[in-house]
Amino acid sequence: MKKLNRYFILPFISLSLFLFSSYVFALNLQAAKQQGLVGETASGYLETVSTANAEVNTLISDVNNRRKQMYQKIARRNGITLNVVEHLAGKKAIKMSQSGNYIKPAGRWRKK
């Protein structure tokens, strides 16, 4: 019986870690925003608020690449330009940003 439990639990833990890896990623993004390392821009993409390390730059690049893929799908599906989708998404991201996070609605960083 103990062998059966061990064989069941180990794959379950591995599967759980895999499924929640995107959740951990989201927490890292949220932490970076709360620490003032990254912020939302009117362009619909993240940028560094100040000098960032390689880990923050990688995070920004990954998030922005995923966003761009999503924006392109939305633009194709609706017959509009990528630029229009990016700017609409930027407005929404700035509006949805939590108080205390950095936003860049018009060229300059400010705390929301």
N, CA, C and O atoms as a Tinker XYZ file with bonds, in Angstrom:
   448  protein
     1  N      0.815000   -1.195000    0.000000    73     2
     2  CA     0.000000    0.000000    0.000000    64     1     3
     3  C      0.859000    1.260000    0.000000    63     2     4     5
     4  O      0.526000    2.223000   -0.691000    81     3
     5  N      1.956000    1.278000    0.756000    73     3     6
     6  CA     2.820000    2.460000    0.789000    64     5     7
     7  C      3.460000    2.710000   -0.565000    63     6     8     9
     8  O      3.624000    3.863000   -0.962000    81     7
     9  N      3.830000    1.638000   -1.293000    73     7    10
    10  CA     4.411000    1.802000   -2.629000    64     9    11
    11  C      3.396000    2.460000   -3.565000    63    10    12    13
    12  O      3.748000    3.345000   -4.346000    81    11
    13  N      2.167000    2.035000   -3.484000    73    11    14
    14  CA     1.117000    2.603000   -4.325000    64    13    15
    15  C      0.959000    4.096000   -4.064000    63    14    16    17
    16  O      0.826000    4.877000   -5.006000    81    15
    17  N      0.971000    4.492000   -2.820000    73    15    18
    18  CA     0.857000    5.913000   -2.484000    64    17    19
    19  C      2.026000    6.708000   -3.035000    63    18    20    21
    20  O      1.845000    7.803000   -3.566000    81    19
    21  N      3.222000    6.160000   -2.909000    73    19    22
    22  CA     4.402000    6.866000   -3.406000    64    21    23
    23  C      4.328000    7.023000   -4.923000    63    22    24    25
    24  O      4.673000    8.081000   -5.449000    81    23
    25  N      3.891000    6.001000   -5.620000    73    23    26
    26  CA     3.798000    6.075000   -7.078000    64    25    27
    27  C      2.688000    7.010000   -7.536000    63    26    28    29
    28  O      2.747000    7.542000   -8.644000    81    27
    29  N      1.713000    7.210000   -6.728000    73    27    30
    30  CA     0.624000    8.127000   -7.048000    64    29    31
    31  C      1.005000    9.559000   -6.703000    63    30    32    33
    32  O      0.718000   10.474000   -7.476000    81    31
    33  N      1.637000    9.767000   -5.572000    73    31    34
    34  CA     1.936000   11.112000   -5.077000    64    33    35
    35  C      2.999000   11.810000   -5.913000    63    34    36    37
    36  O      2.844000   12.989000   -6.230000    81    35
    37  N      4.078000   11.115000   -6.282000    73    35    38
    38  CA     5.153000   11.770000   -7.038000    64    37    39
    39  C      4.672000   12.313000   -8.387000    63    38    40    41
    40  O      4.957000   13.468000   -8.702000    81    39
    41  N      3.957000   11.529000   -9.189000    73    39    42
    42  CA     3.448000   12.115000  -10.447000    64    41    43
    43  C      2.447000   13.243000  -10.203000    63    42    44    45
    44  O      2.406000   14.209000  -10.966000    81    43
    45  N      1.650000   13.131000   -9.160000    73    43    46
    46  CA     0.682000   14.172000   -8.834000    64    45    47
    47  C      1.392000   15.485000   -8.504000    63    46    48    49
    48  O      0.973000   16.553000   -8.951000    81    47
    49  N      2.467000   15.400000   -7.720000    73    47    50
    50  CA     3.233000   16.603000   -7.370000    64    49    51
    51  C      3.858000   17.206000   -8.622000    63    50    52    53
    52  O      3.824000   18.422000   -8.811000    81    51
    53  N      4.428000   16.360000   -9.478000    73    51    54
    54  CA     5.037000   16.864000  -10.718000    64    53    55
    55  C      4.007000   17.549000  -11.607000    63    54    56    57
    56  O      4.255000   18.622000  -12.157000    81    55
    57  N      2.855000   16.915000  -11.736000    73    55    58
    58  CA     1.787000   17.509000  -12.543000    64    57    59
    59  C      1.319000   18.825000  -11.950000    63    58    60    61
    60  O      1.080000   19.783000  -12.685000    81    59
    61  N      1.187000   18.885000  -10.645000    73    59    62
    62  CA     0.752000   20.112000   -9.975000    64    61    63
    63  C      1.749000   21.239000  -10.191000    63    62    64    65
    64  O      1.359000   22.375000  -10.462000    81    63
    65  N      3.040000   20.927000  -10.072000    73    63    66
    66  CA     4.062000   21.952000  -10.300000    64    65    67
    67  C      4.018000   22.464000  -11.735000    63    66    68    69
    68  O      4.166000   23.661000  -11.980000    81    67
    69  N      3.814000   21.554000  -12.674000    73    67    70
    70  CA     3.720000   21.956000  -14.067000    64    69    71
    71  C      2.511000   22.857000  -14.306000    63    70    72    73
    72  O      2.618000   23.891000  -14.965000    81    71
    73  N      1.373000   22.461000  -13.770000    73    71    74
    74  CA     0.145000   23.228000  -13.987000    64    73    75
    75  C      0.193000   24.600000  -13.335000    63    74    76    77
    76  O     -0.388000   25.552000  -13.857000    81    75
    77  N      0.873000   24.716000  -12.207000    73    75    78
    78  CA     0.907000   25.982000  -11.502000    64    77    79
    79  C      2.129000   26.830000  -11.843000    63    78    80    81
    80  O      2.323000   27.887000  -11.243000    81    79
    81  N      2.958000   26.389000  -12.795000    73    79    82
    82  CA     4.141000   27.166000  -13.146000    64    81    83
    83  C      3.763000   28.528000  -13.713000    63    82    84    85
    84  O      4.465000   29.509000  -13.466000    81    83
    85  N      2.665000   28.612000  -14.472000    73    83    86
    86  CA     2.235000   29.912000  -14.985000    64    85    87
    87  C      1.722000   30.783000  -13.849000    63    86    88    89
    88  O      1.836000   32.007000  -13.911000    81    87
    89  N      1.156000   30.170000  -12.810000    73    87    90
    90  CA     0.716000   30.920000  -11.641000    64    89    91
    91  C      1.918000   31.544000  -10.932000    63    90    92    93
    92  O      1.862000   32.697000  -10.506000    81    91
    93  N      3.002000   30.780000  -10.807000    73    91    94
    94  CA     4.224000   31.302000  -10.194000    64    93    95
    95  C      4.766000   32.444000  -11.034000    63    94    96    97
    96  O      5.214000   33.456000  -10.495000    81    95
    97  N      4.730000   32.289000  -12.356000    73    95    98
    98  CA     5.190000   33.335000  -13.254000    64    97    99
    99  C      4.393000   34.617000  -13.028000    63    98   100   101
   100  O      4.964000   35.706000  -12.985000    81    99
   101  N      3.085000   34.488000  -12.884000    73    99   102
   102  CA     2.242000   35.657000  -12.656000    64   101   103
   103  C      2.609000   36.335000  -11.346000    63   102   104   105
   104  O      2.614000   37.563000  -11.268000    81   103
   105  N      2.912000   35.564000  -10.327000    73   103   106
   106  CA     3.326000   36.150000   -9.059000    64   105   107
   107  C      4.633000   36.909000   -9.217000    63   106   108   109
   108  O      4.812000   37.958000   -8.598000    81   107
   109  N      5.546000   36.401000  -10.031000    73   107   110
   110  CA     6.802000   37.104000  -10.253000    64   109   111
   111  C      6.559000   38.442000  -10.944000    63   110   112   113
   112  O      7.190000   39.442000  -10.603000    81   111
   113  N      5.652000   38.462000  -11.907000    73   111   114
   114  CA     5.317000   39.709000  -12.586000    64   113   115
   115  C      4.694000   40.686000  -11.598000    63   114   116   117
   116  O      5.047000   41.865000  -11.572000    81   115
   117  N      3.777000   40.196000  -10.795000    73   115   118
   118  CA     3.129000   41.054000   -9.809000    64   117   119
   119  C      4.145000   41.605000   -8.816000    63   118   120   121
   120  O      4.085000   42.778000   -8.446000    81   119
   121  N      5.069000   40.767000   -8.390000    73   119   122
   122  CA     6.108000   41.218000   -7.456000    64   121   123
   123  C      6.987000   42.286000   -8.107000    63   122   124   125
   124  O      7.356000   43.270000   -7.465000    81   123
   125  N      7.317000   42.091000   -9.368000    73   123   126
   126  CA     8.136000   43.080000  -10.075000    64   125   127
   127  C      7.404000   44.414000  -10.179000    63   126   128   129
   128  O      8.018000   45.474000  -10.066000    81   127
   129  N      6.093000   44.359000  -10.395000    73   127   130
   130  CA     5.299000   45.595000  -10.442000    64   129   131
   131  C      5.252000   46.251000   -9.072000    63   130   132   133
   132  O      5.424000   47.464000   -8.956000    81   131
   133  N      5.022000   45.458000   -8.036000    73   131   134
   134  CA     4.925000   46.003000   -6.684000    64   133   135
   135  C      6.245000   46.602000   -6.205000    63   134   136   137
   136  O      6.257000   47.547000   -5.416000    81   135
   137  N      7.349000   46.046000   -6.686000    73   135   138
   138  CA     8.668000   46.564000   -6.307000    64   137   139
   139  C      9.087000   47.762000   -7.153000    63   138   140   141
   140  O     10.150000   48.343000   -6.933000    81   139
   141  N      8.251000   48.126000   -8.115000    73   139   142
   142  CA     8.564000   49.281000   -8.952000    64   141   143
   143  C      9.612000   49.009000  -10.010000    63   142   144   145
   144  O     10.237000   49.941000  -10.517000    81   143
   145  N      9.815000   47.748000  -10.349000    73   143   146
   146  CA    10.819000   47.392000  -11.351000    64   145   147
   147  C     10.283000   47.499000  -12.765000    63   146   148   149
   148  O     11.018000   47.849000  -13.688000    81   147
   149  N      8.997000   47.196000  -12.940000    73   147   150
   150  CA     8.361000   47.243000  -14.260000    64   149   151
   151  C      7.044000   47.990000  -14.151000    63   150   152   153
   152  O      6.464000   48.114000  -13.073000    81   151
   153  N      6.587000   48.482000  -15.291000    73   151   154
   154  CA     5.314000   49.179000  -15.316000    64   153   155
   155  C      4.627000   49.015000  -16.652000    63   154   156   157
   156  O      5.230000   48.597000  -17.640000    81   155
   157  N      3.356000   49.352000  -16.657000    73   155   158
   158  CA     2.540000   49.287000  -17.866000    64   157   159
   159  C      2.681000   50.581000  -18.651000    63   158   160   161
   160  O      2.780000   51.664000  -18.076000    81   159
   161  N      2.689000   50.454000  -19.968000    73   159   162
   162  CA     2.808000   51.627000  -20.836000    64   161   163
   163  C      1.595000   51.740000  -21.749000    63   162   164   165
   164  O      0.829000   50.789000  -21.909000    81   163
   165  N      1.435000   52.908000  -22.341000    73   163   166
   166  CA     0.326000   53.154000  -23.275000    64   165   167
   167  C      0.460000   52.324000  -24.539000    63   166   168   169
   168  O     -0.504000   52.183000  -25.292000    81   167
   169  N      1.645000   51.772000  -24.781000    73   167   170
   170  CA     1.864000   50.949000  -25.972000    64   169   171
   171  C      1.316000   49.537000  -25.824000    63   170   172   173
   172  O      1.288000   48.774000  -26.789000    81   171
   173  N      0.876000   49.184000  -24.603000    73   171   174
   174  CA     0.349000   47.846000  -24.372000    64   173   175
   175  C      1.397000   46.850000  -23.911000    63   174   176   177
   176  O      1.115000   45.660000  -23.766000    81   175
   177  N      2.593000   47.335000  -23.685000    73   175   178
   178  CA     3.693000   46.458000  -23.278000    64   177   179
   179  C      4.319000   46.943000  -21.978000    63   178   180   181
   180  O      4.159000   48.098000  -21.583000    81   179
   181  N      5.032000   46.037000  -21.326000    73   179   182
   182  CA     5.772000   46.371000  -20.113000    64   181   183
   183  C      7.097000   47.015000  -20.481000    63   182   184   185
   184  O      7.655000   46.758000  -21.547000    81   183
   185  N      7.589000   47.852000  -19.587000    73   183   186
   186  CA     8.936000   48.408000  -19.705000    64   185   187
   187  C      9.538000   48.459000  -18.314000    63   186   188   189
   188  O      8.829000   48.400000  -17.309000    81   187
   189  N     10.873000   48.571000  -18.272000    73   187   190
   190  CA    11.535000   48.750000  -16.986000    64   189   191
   191  C     11.333000   50.190000  -16.537000    63   190   192   193
   192  O     11.384000   51.119000  -17.342000    81   191
   193  N     11.105000   50.357000  -15.260000    73   191   194
   194  CA    10.930000   51.695000  -14.705000    64   193   195
   195  C     12.293000   52.334000  -14.492000    63   194   196   197
   196  O     12.457000   53.536000  -14.701000    81   195
   197  N     13.255000   51.550000  -14.084000    73   195   198
   198  CA    14.625000   52.022000  -13.914000    64   197   199
   199  C     15.546000   50.899000  -14.371000    63   198   200   201
   200  O     15.086000   49.947000  -15.001000    81   199
   201  N     16.800000   50.988000  -14.076000    73   199   202
   202  CA    17.748000   49.953000  -14.464000    64   201   203
   203  C     17.313000   48.606000  -13.905000    63   202   204   205
   204  O     16.992000   48.483000  -12.723000    81   203
   205  N     17.306000   47.599000  -14.773000    73   203   206
   206  CA    16.838000   46.275000  -14.368000    64   205   207
   207  C     17.927000   45.229000  -14.585000    63   206   208   209
   208  O     18.809000   45.390000  -15.428000    81   207
   209  N     17.844000   44.167000  -13.811000    73   207   210
   210  CA    18.787000   43.067000  -13.982000    64   209   211
   211  C     18.305000   42.129000  -15.092000    63   210   212   213
   212  O     17.233000   42.328000  -15.663000    81   211
   213  N     19.097000   41.121000  -15.385000    73   211   214
   214  CA    18.788000   40.195000  -16.471000    64   213   215
   215  C     17.479000   39.447000  -16.220000    63   214   216   217
   216  O     16.728000   39.187000  -17.160000    81   215
   217  N     17.201000   39.100000  -14.973000    73   215   218
   218  CA    15.979000   38.370000  -14.657000    64   217   219
   219  C     14.739000   39.203000  -14.973000    63   218   220   221
   220  O     13.770000   38.686000  -15.529000    81   219
   221  N     14.764000   40.476000  -14.624000    73   219   222
   222  CA    13.640000   41.370000  -14.911000    64   221   223
   223  C     13.501000   41.567000  -16.412000    63   222   224   225
   224  O     12.390000   41.557000  -16.942000    81   223
   225  N     14.620000   41.746000  -17.097000    73   223   226
   226  CA    14.569000   41.914000  -18.554000    64   225   227
   227  C     14.000000   40.679000  -19.247000    63   226   228   229
   228  O     13.250000   40.797000  -20.216000    81   227
   229  N     14.355000   39.500000  -18.752000    73   227   230
   230  CA    13.819000   38.260000  -19.307000    64   229   231
   231  C     12.325000   38.175000  -19.069000    63   230   232   233
   232  O     11.570000   37.785000  -19.960000    81   231
   233  N     11.898000   38.537000  -17.877000    73   231   234
   234  CA    10.474000   38.539000  -17.543000    64   233   235
   235  C      9.706000   39.465000  -18.483000    63   234   236   237
   236  O      8.673000   39.082000  -19.033000    81   235
   237  N     10.208000   40.672000  -18.663000    73   235   238
   238  CA     9.559000   41.656000  -19.540000    64   237   239
   239  C      9.493000   41.129000  -20.972000    63   238   240   241
   240  O      8.452000   41.219000  -21.622000    81   239
   241  N     10.579000   40.593000  -21.450000    73   239   242
   242  CA    10.624000   40.077000  -22.817000    64   241   243
   243  C      9.618000   38.953000  -23.022000    63   242   244   245
   244  O      8.914000   38.916000  -24.032000    81   243
   245  N      9.554000   38.040000  -22.064000    73   243   246
   246  CA     8.617000   36.916000  -22.174000    64   245   247
   247  C      7.167000   37.394000  -22.169000    63   246   248   249
   248  O      6.367000   36.964000  -23.000000    81   247
   249  N      6.832000   38.272000  -21.245000    73   247   250
   250  CA     5.464000   38.788000  -21.158000    64   249   251
   251  C      5.115000   39.560000  -22.426000    63   250   252   253
   252  O      4.037000   39.371000  -22.990000    81   251
   253  N      6.010000   40.420000  -22.873000    73   251   254
   254  CA     5.730000   41.222000  -24.068000    64   253   255
   255  C      5.589000   40.362000  -25.317000    63   254   256   257
   256  O      4.754000   40.654000  -26.174000    81   255
   257  N      6.396000   39.300000  -25.435000    73   255   258
   258  CA     6.260000   38.397000  -26.583000    64   257   259
   259  C      4.906000   37.708000  -26.575000    63   258   260   261
   260  O      4.265000   37.586000  -27.619000    81   259
   261  N      4.468000   37.259000  -25.412000    73   259   262
   262  CA     3.155000   36.612000  -25.307000    64   261   263
   263  C      2.037000   37.601000  -25.622000    63   262   264   265
   264  O      1.066000   37.261000  -26.298000    81   263
   265  N      2.182000   38.814000  -25.132000    73   263   266
   266  CA     1.173000   39.833000  -25.410000    64   265   267
   267  C      1.090000   40.115000  -26.899000    63   266   268   269
   268  O     -0.001000   40.203000  -27.462000    81   267
   269  N      2.251000   40.259000  -27.538000    73   267   270
   270  CA     2.249000   40.583000  -28.965000    64   269   271
   271  C      1.570000   39.484000  -29.771000    63   270   272   273
   272  O      0.817000   39.777000  -30.700000    81   271
   273  N      1.821000   38.234000  -29.433000    73   271   274
   274  CA     1.161000   37.124000  -30.118000    64   273   275
   275  C     -0.356000   37.218000  -29.963000    63   274   276   277
   276  O     -1.104000   37.024000  -30.920000    81   275
   277  N     -0.793000   37.518000  -28.745000    73   275   278
   278  CA    -2.223000   37.646000  -28.484000    64   277   279
   279  C     -2.803000   38.845000  -29.238000    63   278   280   281
   280  O     -3.879000   38.738000  -29.827000    81   279
   281  N     -2.108000   39.977000  -29.225000    73   279   282
   282  CA    -2.574000   41.170000  -29.924000    64   281   283
   283  C     -2.702000   40.909000  -31.425000    63   282   284   285
   284  O     -3.656000   41.362000  -32.058000    81   283
   285  N     -1.730000   40.172000  -31.999000    73   283   286
   286  CA    -1.778000   39.869000  -33.423000    64   285   287
   287  C     -2.998000   39.013000  -33.771000    63   286   288   289
   288  O     -3.647000   39.234000  -34.794000    81   287
   289  N     -3.301000   38.042000  -32.920000    73   287   290
   290  CA    -4.488000   37.199000  -33.152000    64   289   291
   291  C     -5.764000   38.039000  -33.101000    63   290   292   293
   292  O     -6.658000   37.879000  -33.932000    81   291
   293  N     -5.835000   38.921000  -32.130000    73   291   294
   294  CA    -7.014000   39.785000  -31.979000    64   293   295
   295  C     -7.153000   40.692000  -33.196000    63   294   296   297
   296  O     -8.252000   40.871000  -33.720000    81   295
   297  N     -6.036000   41.264000  -33.645000    73   295   298
   298  CA    -6.068000   42.161000  -34.804000    64   297   299
   299  C     -6.543000   41.419000  -36.056000    63   298   300   301
   300  O     -7.390000   41.925000  -36.791000    81   299
   301  N     -6.005000   40.230000  -36.300000    73   299   302
   302  CA    -6.418000   39.447000  -37.478000    64   301   303
   303  C     -7.895000   39.075000  -37.399000    63   302   304   305
   304  O     -8.625000   39.187000  -38.383000    81   303
   305  N     -8.321000   38.639000  -36.238000    73   303   306
   306  CA    -9.704000   38.185000  -36.062000    64   305   307
   307  C    -10.697000   39.324000  -36.277000    63   306   308   309
   308  O    -11.808000   39.102000  -36.759000    81   307
   309  N    -10.294000   40.547000  -35.916000    73   307   310
   310  CA   -11.211000   41.687000  -36.009000    64   309   311
   311  C    -10.950000   42.592000  -37.203000    63   310   312   313
   312  O    -11.646000   43.590000  -37.386000    81   311
   313  N     -9.967000   42.258000  -38.009000    73   311   314
   314  CA    -9.678000   43.044000  -39.195000    64   313   315
   315  C     -9.191000   44.452000  -38.891000    63   314   316   317
   316  O     -9.526000   45.398000  -39.604000    81   315
   317  N     -8.402000   44.589000  -37.836000    73   315   318
   318  CA    -7.842000   45.893000  -37.462000    64   317   319
   319  C     -6.322000   45.766000  -37.376000    63   318   320   321
   320  O     -5.774000   44.665000  -37.418000    81   319
   321  N     -5.661000   46.900000  -37.256000    73   319   322
   322  CA    -4.206000   46.859000  -37.209000    64   321   323
   323  C     -3.707000   46.480000  -35.817000    63   322   324   325
   324  O     -4.391000   46.659000  -34.810000    81   323
   325  N     -2.499000   45.955000  -35.806000    73   323   326
   326  CA    -1.840000   45.613000  -34.540000    64   325   327
   327  C     -1.706000   46.849000  -33.660000    63   326   328   329
   328  O     -1.882000   46.770000  -32.444000    81   327
   329  N     -1.398000   47.980000  -34.267000    73   327   330
   330  CA    -1.221000   49.231000  -33.535000    64   329   331
   331  C     -2.477000   49.610000  -32.746000    63   330   332   333
   332  O     -2.385000   50.058000  -31.603000    81   331
   333  N     -3.634000   49.432000  -33.353000    73   331   334
   334  CA    -4.895000   49.752000  -32.678000    64   333   335
   335  C     -5.077000   48.850000  -31.459000    63   334   336   337
   336  O     -5.441000   49.325000  -30.383000    81   335
   337  N     -4.826000   47.554000  -31.624000    73   335   338
   338  CA    -4.977000   46.611000  -30.516000    64   337   339
   339  C     -3.995000   46.942000  -29.401000    63   338   340   341
   340  O     -4.360000   46.919000  -28.225000    81   339
   341  N     -2.754000   47.248000  -29.759000    73   339   342
   342  CA    -1.737000   47.572000  -28.754000    64   341   343
   343  C     -2.160000   48.770000  -27.904000    63   342   344   345
   344  O     -2.046000   48.743000  -26.679000    81   343
   345  N     -2.642000   49.806000  -28.557000    73   343   346
   346  CA    -3.024000   51.006000  -27.811000    64   345   347
   347  C     -4.278000   50.802000  -26.961000    63   346   348   349
   348  O     -4.373000   51.337000  -25.856000    81   347
   349  N     -5.229000   50.037000  -27.468000    73   347   350
   350  CA    -6.407000   49.715000  -26.647000    64   349   351
   351  C     -6.004000   48.883000  -25.429000    63   350   352   353
   352  O     -6.491000   49.107000  -24.320000    81   351
   353  N     -5.116000   47.929000  -25.650000    73   351   354
   354  CA    -4.643000   47.092000  -24.543000    64   353   355
   355  C     -3.851000   47.925000  -23.543000    63   354   356   357
   356  O     -3.948000   47.703000  -22.336000    81   355
   357  N     -3.065000   48.886000  -24.039000    73   355   358
   358  CA    -2.305000   49.754000  -23.144000    64   357   359
   359  C     -3.210000   50.572000  -22.246000    63   358   360   361
   360  O     -2.958000   50.692000  -21.047000    81   359
   361  N     -4.261000   51.133000  -22.818000    73   359   362
   362  CA    -5.225000   51.901000  -22.023000    64   361   363
   363  C     -5.861000   51.028000  -20.947000    63   362   364   365
   364  O     -6.012000   51.441000  -19.797000    81   363
   365  N     -6.232000   49.811000  -21.347000    73   363   366
   366  CA    -6.869000   48.903000  -20.396000    64   365   367
   367  C     -5.890000   48.485000  -19.293000    63   366   368   369
   368  O     -6.261000   48.443000  -18.120000    81   367
   369  N     -4.646000   48.177000  -19.665000    73   367   370
   370  CA    -3.642000   47.760000  -18.685000    64   369   371
   371  C     -3.365000   48.870000  -17.676000    63   370   372   373
   372  O     -3.213000   48.609000  -16.482000    81   371
   373  N     -3.299000   50.111000  -18.162000    73   371   374
   374  CA    -3.068000   51.247000  -17.262000    64   373   375
   375  C     -4.262000   51.425000  -16.336000    63   374   376   377
   376  O     -4.097000   51.666000  -15.140000    81   375
   377  N     -5.452000   51.309000  -16.884000    73   375   378
   378  CA    -6.667000   51.453000  -16.077000    64   377   379
   379  C     -6.754000   50.362000  -15.011000    63   378   380   381
   380  O     -7.194000   50.623000  -13.891000    81   379
   381  N     -6.339000   49.144000  -15.353000    73   379   382
   382  CA    -6.441000   48.007000  -14.436000    64   381   383
   383  C     -5.269000   47.911000  -13.456000    63   382   384   385
   384  O     -5.312000   47.110000  -12.522000    81   383
   385  N     -4.232000   48.712000  -13.655000    73   383   386
   386  CA    -3.067000   48.661000  -12.762000    64   385   387
   387  C     -3.464000   49.009000  -11.340000    63   386   388   389
   388  O     -4.316000   49.866000  -11.106000    81   387
   389  N     -2.839000   48.335000  -10.409000    73   387   390
   390  CA    -3.133000   48.578000   -9.003000    64   389   391
   391  C     -2.515000   49.888000   -8.536000    63   390   392   393
   392  O     -1.512000   50.351000   -9.080000    81   391
   393  N     -3.119000   50.461000   -7.541000    73   391   394
   394  CA    -2.595000   51.678000   -6.934000    64   393   395
   395  C     -1.188000   51.397000   -6.415000    63   394   396   397
   396  O     -0.937000   50.364000   -5.793000    81   395
   397  N     -0.283000   52.321000   -6.676000    73   395   398
   398  CA     1.101000   52.163000   -6.236000    64   397   399
   399  C      2.013000   51.586000   -7.300000    63   398   400   401
   400  O      3.235000   51.685000   -7.186000    81   399
   401  N      1.437000   50.979000   -8.343000    73   399   402
   402  CA     2.245000   50.464000   -9.448000    64   401   403
   403  C      2.586000   51.608000  -10.397000    63   402   404   405
   404  O      1.888000   52.622000  -10.444000    81   403
   405  N      3.661000   51.432000  -11.147000    73   403   406
   406  CA     4.070000   52.450000  -12.100000    64   405   407
   407  C      3.329000   52.282000  -13.422000    63   406   408   409
   408  O      3.121000   51.171000  -13.910000    81   407
   409  N      2.939000   53.421000  -13.981000    73   407   410
   410  CA     2.305000   53.460000  -15.296000    64   409   411
   411  C      2.977000   54.571000  -16.110000    63   410   412   413
   412  O      3.533000   55.522000  -15.559000    81   411
   413  N      2.909000   54.423000  -17.412000    73   411   414
   414  CA     3.512000   55.407000  -18.321000    64   413   415
   415  C      2.502000   55.741000  -19.416000    63   414   416   417
   416  O      2.614000   55.266000  -20.546000    81   415
   417  N      1.503000   56.573000  -19.062000    73   415   418
   418  CA     0.452000   56.874000  -20.035000    64   417   419
   419  C      0.878000   57.837000  -21.129000    63   418   420   421
   420  O      0.327000   57.799000  -22.230000    81   419
   421  N      1.838000   58.693000  -20.853000    73   419   422
   422  CA     2.201000   59.717000  -21.846000    64   421   423
   423  C      3.687000   60.059000  -21.798000    63   422   424   425
   424  O      4.051000   61.232000  -21.715000    81   423
   425  N      4.535000   59.056000  -21.850000    73   423   426
   426  CA     5.970000   59.321000  -21.941000    64   425   427
   427  C      6.722000   59.440000  -20.643000    63   426   428   429
   428  O      7.952000   59.393000  -20.663000    81   427
   429  N      6.064000   59.590000  -19.520000    73   427   430
   430  CA     6.749000   59.726000  -18.235000    64   429   431
   431  C      6.151000   58.752000  -17.223000    63   430   432   433
   432  O      4.938000   58.548000  -17.170000    81   431
   433  N      7.033000   58.159000  -16.426000    73   431   434
   434  CA     6.578000   57.241000  -15.389000    64   433   435
   435  C      5.939000   58.001000  -14.245000    63   434   436   437
   436  O      6.394000   59.081000  -13.867000    81   435
   437  N      4.871000   57.422000  -13.695000    73   435   438
   438  CA     4.281000   57.946000  -12.474000    64   437   439
   439  C      3.630000   56.788000  -11.734000    63   438   440   441
   440  O      3.260000   55.773000  -12.324000    81   439
   441  N      3.503000   56.971000  -10.431000    73   439   442
   442  CA     2.783000   55.964000   -9.642000    64   441   443
   443  C      1.300000   56.198000   -9.775000    63   442   444   445
   444  O      0.825000   57.333000   -9.769000    81   443
   445  N      0.582000   55.108000   -9.895000    73   443   446
   446  CA    -0.861000   55.223000  -10.005000    64   445   447
   447  C     -1.448000   55.457000   -8.627000    63   446   448
   448  O     -2.664000   55.584000   -8.487000    81   447
